[in-house]
């Protein structure tokens, strides 16, 4: 495969994920976070299993033997992260959520250092501090010196919890061996549906009451962030490696801001400045500027 096709797939992958924040903001106004997460992976699972069979041809009996790890992935990355993300979107803008989420790579490295005893250079430590300054710029709307004397947006604080959960998910995912990624996602989506079924049923059926915009948003979330992005991501990682592919994740807050503005949202100076600071900090933390 030609390299420009890989770059295109990675760009589309991140663009689709960015759209999850924007369309999720619309859908969460009509569905509870539980029903959003349940519906997303219920419909996605019907697509992921056939796609896994075609692209990966897994040994299903061997794959299901890894159910404890797959269950942990479902609880953290699918049930936990998605439910918390959609809850956060009820109280904050999609742009803010994506900007706070961009702290994720730095947090993953910090937790990897603690759990796996990975080395952390002074440059990367500085990058973590810079990332935190960027996030605080976003949370305080540029009023850094009033950090202890203001009321924070509830959604932004909930989003901080979401990235902690996703970072823990990433640590578990690093330990996943012997199962192909789309297959793992298919099983994790199935476990998510099973886990959330009693909670969704207790809340009562909601999806039939979706407006036209809500249905469009839900269809987008199922087809593009849940299925399309994952397939593009895994093909790209095979071709260029995880570290090079990971650099494209820094485009997510940019794409989210562009989509949000295109749909009528306002963009504030504190978001632009804070987002830029976060991206610089993440670049330092992930070693983009270090000599290999």
C-alpha positions in Angstrom: 0.0 0.0 0.0 1.3 3.5 -0.9 2.2 5.7 2.0 -0.1 8.5 1.1 -3.1 6.1 1.4 -1.9 5.2 5.0 -1.7 9.0 5.9 -5.2 9.4 4.4 -6.6 6.5 6.4 -5.1 7.9 9.6 -6.5 11.4 8.9 -9.9 10.0 8.3 -9.7 7.8 11.4 -9.0 10.8 13.6 -11.6 12.9 11.8 -14.2 10.2 12.5 -13.3 10.1 16.2 -13.5 13.9 16.4 -17.0 13.7 15.0 -17.9 11.4 17.9 -17.6 14.4 20.2 -19.7 16.7 18.0 -22.5 14.3 17.1 -22.4 12.8 20.6 -23.2 16.3 22.0 -26.4 16.3 19.9 -27.4 12.7 20.7 -26.8 12.9 24.4 -29.5 15.6 24.6 -32.0 12.9 23.6 -30.5 9.7 25.0 -29.0 8.9 28.4 -25.3 8.1 28.4 -26.2 4.5 29.2 -28.4 4.2 26.2 -25.9 5.9 23.9 -23.2 3.5 24.9 -25.5 0.5 24.7 -26.9 1.5 21.3 -23.5 2.3 19.9 -21.9 -1.1 20.6 -25.1 -3.1 20.1 -25.3 -2.0 16.4 -21.5 -1.9 16.0 -21.1 -5.5 17.1 -23.3 -6.7 14.2 -20.7 -5.1 11.9 -17.5 -5.9 13.7 -17.9 -9.7 13.9 -18.3 -10.2 10.1 -15.6 -7.6 9.4 -13.2 -9.4 11.8 -14.0 -12.7 10.0 -13.3 -11.3 6.6 -10.2 -9.3 7.4 -8.6 -11.3 10.3 -10.1 -14.8 10.0 -9.5 -15.4 13.7 -9.7 -18.7 15.6 -12.9 -17.8 17.6 -12.5 -20.6 20.1 -9.0 -19.5 21.0 -10.0 -15.8 21.1 -12.9 -16.4 23.6 -10.4 -18.0 26.0 -9.1 -14.5 26.6 -12.5 -13.4 28.0 -11.1 -12.0 31.4 -8.9 -9.5 29.6 -11.6 -8.7 27.0 -14.1 -8.2 29.8 -11.7 -5.7 31.5 -11.3 -3.9 28.2 -15.1 -3.7 27.9 -15.6 -2.4 31.4 -12.9 0.3 31.1 -12.7 1.4 27.5 -16.3 0.8 26.3 -18.6 0.9 29.3 -16.6 3.3 31.5 -15.0 5.7 29.0 -17.9 6.1 26.7 -20.5 6.5 29.5 -18.3 9.1 31.2 -17.6 10.9 27.9 -21.2 11.2 27.0 -22.1 12.3 30.5 -19.4 15.0 30.2 -20.9 16.2 26.9 -24.1 17.0 28.7 -22.3 19.8 30.6 -19.4 20.9 28.4 -18.7 21.7 24.7 -17.4 19.1 22.3 -14.4 21.2 21.7 -13.5 21.4 25.4 -14.0 17.6 25.8 -11.6 16.9 22.9 -9.0 19.4 24.2 -9.1 17.9 27.7 -8.9 14.4 26.1 -5.7 15.4 24.3 -4.0 15.1 27.6 -4.4 11.3 27.3 -1.0 10.4 25.7 0.8 12.2 28.5 -1.2 10.5 31.2 -0.7 7.1 29.6 3.1 7.6 29.7 2.9 8.6 33.4 0.9 5.5 34.3 3.2 3.3 32.2 6.1 4.7 34.2 4.4 3.9 37.5 3.1 0.5 36.5 5.7 -0.8 34.1 8.7 1.1 35.5 9.4 2.8 32.1 12.0 5.5 32.0 10.9 9.1 32.0 13.4 11.7 30.8 13.4 15.3 32.1 12.2 16.5 28.7 9.2 14.2 29.0 8.5 15.3 32.6 8.6 18.9 31.4 6.1 18.0 28.7 3.7 16.6 31.3 3.9 19.8 33.2 3.3 21.9 30.1 0.3 19.6 29.2 -1.2 20.2 32.6 -0.8 24.0 32.2 -2.6 23.7 28.9 -5.5 21.8 30.4 -5.8 24.3 33.2 -5.9 27.1 30.7 -8.9 25.4 29.1 -10.6 24.6 32.4 -10.1 28.2 33.9 -10.9 29.9 30.5 -7.5 31.5 30.6 -7.7 32.7 34.2 -4.8 30.6 35.5 -4.2 32.7 38.6 -7.8 32.2 39.8 -7.3 28.4 39.8 -8.3 28.1 43.4 -11.0 30.7 43.4 -13.5 29.7 40.7 -16.2 27.2 39.9 -15.3 24.7 37.2 -17.5 23.4 34.5 -18.8 20.1 35.7 -18.4 18.5 32.2 -14.7 19.4 32.0 -14.0 17.8 35.4 -16.0 14.7 34.4 -13.8 14.6 31.2 -10.7 14.4 33.4 -12.2 11.2 34.9 -12.8 9.9 31.4 -9.2 10.2 30.4 -8.0 8.4 33.6 -10.3 5.5 32.7 -9.1 5.5 29.1 -5.5 5.5 30.3 -6.1 2.5 32.5 -7.8 0.8 29.5 -4.7 1.5 27.4 -2.5 -0.2 30.1 -4.7 -3.3 30.0 -4.7 -3.3 26.2 -0.9 -3.3 26.1 -1.1 -6.7 27.8 -3.4 -8.2 25.1 -1.6 -10.9 23.2 -2.7 -13.7 20.9 -5.8 -12.0 19.6 -6.2 -9.7 16.6 -7.4 -6.1 17.3 -10.7 -6.1 15.3 -11.6 -9.5 16.9 -10.8 -8.1 20.3 -13.0 -5.1 19.6 -15.9 -7.3 18.5 -15.8 -9.3 21.7 -15.4 -6.2 23.8 -18.4 -4.7 22.1 -20.5 -7.8 22.8 -19.5 -7.8 26.5 -20.4 -4.2 26.7 -23.9 -4.9 25.4 -24.3 -7.8 27.9 -23.1 -5.6 30.8 -25.3 -2.6 29.9 -28.5 -4.5 28.9 -30.1 -4.6 32.4 -29.3 -0.9 33.0 -30.6 0.1 29.6 -33.8 -2.0 30.1 -34.3 -0.5 33.5 -34.2 3.0 32.0 -36.8 2.0 29.4 -36.5 2.1 25.7 -35.4 5.5 24.5 -34.0 5.0 21.0 -37.4 5.0 19.3 -37.9 8.6 20.4 -34.9 10.0 18.6 -35.4 12.9 16.3 -34.1 12.9 12.7 -30.9 14.6 13.8 -30.5 12.2 16.7 -30.8 9.2 14.4 -28.3 10.7 12.0 -25.9 11.3 14.9 -26.4 7.7 16.2 -25.8 6.2 12.8 -22.6 8.3 12.4 -21.3 7.1 15.8 -21.9 3.5 15.0 -20.5 3.5 11.4 -17.6 5.8 11.6 -16.0 6.2 15.1 -16.9 2.6 16.2 -16.2 0.7 13.0 -14.5 2.8 10.4 -11.9 4.4 12.6 -10.9 1.2 14.2 -10.4 -0.6 10.9 -8.4 2.3 9.4 -6.3 2.6 12.6 -5.3 -1.1 12.7 -4.4 -1.2 9.0 -2.3 1.9 9.5 -0.5 0.7 12.6 0.5 -2.5 10.7 1.9 -0.4 7.9 3.7 2.4 9.8 3.8 1.4 13.5 2.0 2.7 16.5 4.3 5.5 17.4 4.1 7.2 13.9 0.3 6.6 13.8 -0.1 8.0 17.3 1.1 11.5 16.1 -2.1 11.8 14.1 -4.1 11.7 17.4 -3.0 15.3 18.0 -5.3 16.3 15.1 -8.4 15.3 17.1 -9.0 18.6 19.0 -8.2 20.5 15.8 -10.8 18.5 13.8 -13.3 18.7 16.6 -13.0 22.5 16.8 -13.4 22.9 13.0 -16.5 20.7 12.9 -18.0 22.4 15.9 -17.4 25.9 14.5 -18.8 24.7 11.1 -22.0 23.7 13.0 -22.3 27.0 14.7 -20.4 26.7 17.9 -18.1 29.5 19.2 -14.4 29.1 19.6 -12.7 31.0 22.4 -9.1 32.3 22.7 -8.6 30.2 25.9 -9.5 27.1 23.9 -7.0 27.9 21.1 -4.2 28.8 23.5 -4.8 26.0 25.9 -5.1 23.5 23.1 -1.8 24.6 21.6 -0.1 24.3 24.9 -1.4 20.8 25.5 -0.3 19.7 22.0 3.3 21.1 22.6 3.3 19.3 26.0 2.1 16.0 24.5 4.7 16.3 21.7 7.5 16.7 24.3 6.1 13.9 26.5 5.7 11.4 23.7 9.3 12.1 22.5 8.5 13.5 19.1 11.4 16.0 19.3 13.9 13.5 20.7 16.6 12.0 18.6 16.1 8.3 17.9 
